[in-house]
């Protein structure tokens, strides 16, 4: 089972059921419960559910233990698992069941212990109150002091008894001070090398400790660790020797959880009295928040410190001890059940077992080939037709000029140049079609979308451009370096064969370059070289840095303006095609024939954009500037502006530039009465846009959020905004899938916010439709007579087409805590109104150290406690839990597979290309594991 998750669901095991209506102490009657567990690769078990079992599913477990070699009763099996004759599978199933039984019993005892504690605390409180009222004043003081201490002592005893093996194993992965993946010897050797560089007079000073042990990014936290270990050794000096450094490092990397917990406790307990007060808790919260770059958490540290004291100090003694901190750390998962992972079914085990079947090499290769063809057949046939047309045109001209007299002088150089010229004319016409965005958007909604991958229009545009580069090199290179030199060096007798084409006098090399053909050709090559160079990824994304003023040669602006040089290129190309040396009949000068339709289509698109942007007059309704340099613009929606979720539009701000248009995903839903976009400052244009709107915004008002805002009531006039669109994008086809997996990195979440809103609106409409149908059916039942029933049926509206999408999983990964403010309202709205659990949202903050790291341990505890009490995540400020570090995408895909077998799942991604490769690879991998189908789509701009 290596490499696969072990899962077993719905095993019925004997236990003692504890219901809300029974006393926790009532253990006389033995009942059965049904426990669903998830067995992980690291031998931990996640509890999914505990429910009363049906009477028919009871099993005699004692008999099962006594006769493990016999076939277990059918009631103890998951209904979807069928036994085979394989001894391996039978043994594996029995091991899982035995382990499940043990875990279930442990959990049953833990539940009873918690209920006893709850019942006992209330009983003790009542008893203490009665004793206080009946005793004397001096005796009351003593009783009030001893009662809380006795209560805490009893809680400590029970906490020690409840520390099970599973909890201890989980604890071993917690409170890691060192996150290095190297082995112990190599890690210590690295620290020794740093010690030699940083030490002075053989001692490492306190200020250099963080850098030496590899905690440079969290220096304040490392210094607290240094102070805690120094207090333990009674060191008075702020420097340590190599031997003392080794002792420090040994304690930090100790595999014992108790040892690491003691270090963490000592960091908080600075006065070494064995007690942690609320003030000390507040200090360590602020320290953890600083190490994880959570500025807002530092501001609210006092509130969260009080929350921890309220949970761990119910006796109100004013302090907590080591065992209480340990209890909170080991039981944090109990508080975090509000965001458990996807529930599993018993089918998950059979699905993973199916993946263990060995396949022959031929079968593996054939399955990979079938998958590749299935994924790329649209691209392959388009590229095949395109390549075939180019090849046909090339060889058509090649053999046509082979029969001419010029071939005997210029040779095959002429044939290659003419063949390349014919492909150039074709590709110069074709390269315009993928950027006719209105045409592409329209064609996406036709049946042609089943045959042509319109999502790859920009990639195809780049591919055709690359073919143009090759054609230019072949055409110009053969002319300038081969056939022109052969022509001018040819004997006069041979030149007589082509004097009708080049004149009576044999031209010189300079004469050939000075003619209309040479001048237009050279100018075209220079202009295309500039445009192609500035359009490369390195210069367009400003990955190459030039000194001023040459820095203006990089970035989007340089790409945008240089691409408009092609207007001159097309004019020169037509002129170049008219003045041909070897062709004089006008109807055989075909350049204008190739370019006519595409150029007119593209010119029509640009004209339409110019008129439409003036027609779509928008009025800014709201402007806000969020943390992370994100500007949100909410504007009125023109009556004729109809769009789908996932589409984008172009925006122009004349106050910034009267020529530049930039694409932005629409974050509002089609059902909203406004349009909204979110703009992140990433370049010159967006930086200037933010500056212009910042000047129009008003400072924050006391009592409201500290955001710069503006609306229609703002005294200052807001800049004018023009829009053009909408335009098609891959995400707009989300309704074609049963399940959605939406992945956004940072501002890449914008295309999916509109989808989430649209799904939520559909959920609300579906529920309203169901309610209206229910009311209508009751009205029909109460009506008398067939005629009345028929009339009501005729009056009822037709049912709308049911939405195919049943579930959506949204994963948002960002580096800054302030990013969650961008879509806080949407996330809370989904959490409140999605009662059926159609949408599942996961936020990931990569600036926080992963779970288990000592630097984020206390934040995890506070996060769990606050959500359990107030229902709000402390990091995002929403009802959606924030996970730390990066998602484990393999586990995400595995859980979706287990939840939705036989489903068609659309994976939509917007973000950095690195993760796109990983997600695409996972789609390919999991498509080989059964009948589930993943289809990957990436946003292109």
MOKA-V924875 format. One line per field, one symbol per residue. ss: DSSP state (2 for helix, 1 for strand, 0 for the rest). phi: phi as a letter, one per 30 degrees, with the letter a starting at -180 (. if undefined). A space follows every 50 residues. Layout:
# MOKA-V924875
ss = ???
phi = ???
This chain:
# MOKA-V924875
ss = 00000111111111100000000000000011111111100000111111 11002220002222220000000222000000000022222222222222 22222222222222222222222222222222220022222222222222 22222222222000222222220001000000022222222222222201 00111222222220022222222222222222000000110222222222 22000022222222222200000001022222222222222000222220 22222222222200000001022222222202222022200000002222 22222000002222222222222222222222222222222222222222 22000222220222222222222222222200222022222222002222 00022222222222222222222222222222222222000222200022 22000000222222022222222222222222220022220000000002 22200222222220022222222222220000000222002222222222 22222222222222201001111111000111111100000000000111 11000000000111110000000111111100022222222222220100 00000001111000000000011111100222222200111111122222 22222222222222222222222222222222000222222222200000 00000011111111002222200222222222200000111111100000 00122222222222222222000000000001110000222222222220 00011111110022222222222222000000111111000
phi = .dibdcbbbidcbdacdbcdccddddcdccbcbcccbbccdcicbcdcab bdddddcdbdddddddbdddddddddcddcccdcdddddddddddddddd dddddedddddddddddddddddddddddddddccddddddddddddddd ddddddddddddddddddddddcchddccdcddddddddddddddddcdb iibcdedcddddcicddbdddddddeddddddchdcdcbbdddddddedd ddceddddddddddddddddchcibccddddddddddddddchcdddddc dddddddddddcbddhdjabcdddddddddcddddcddbddedccddddd ddddddddcddddddddddddddddbdddddddddddddddddddddedd ddccddddccidddddddddddddddddddddddcdddddddddccdddd ccdddcddddedddddddedddddddddddcbddedddcddddddedbdd ccjdcddddddddddeddddddddddddddddddcdeddddhdcccddcd dddcjdddddddddddddddddddddddccdcbbdddcdceddddedddd dddddddddddddddddccdcabbcceihcccccbdcedcdcbcdjdbbc bbbedcadcdcbdbddcddeddcbcbbbccdbaddddddddddddddcdd cejcddcdbabdddddddddbcbbldbdbeddcdddcdbcccbbchddde dcdddddddddddddddddddddddddddddddcjddddddddddddddd dddddcbbbccccbccdddddebeddddddddcddcidcbcbcbcddcdd djdddcddddddedddddccibddddicdcdcdcicdcddddddddeddb diccccccbbldddddddddddedddddcjcdbcbcbbdbb
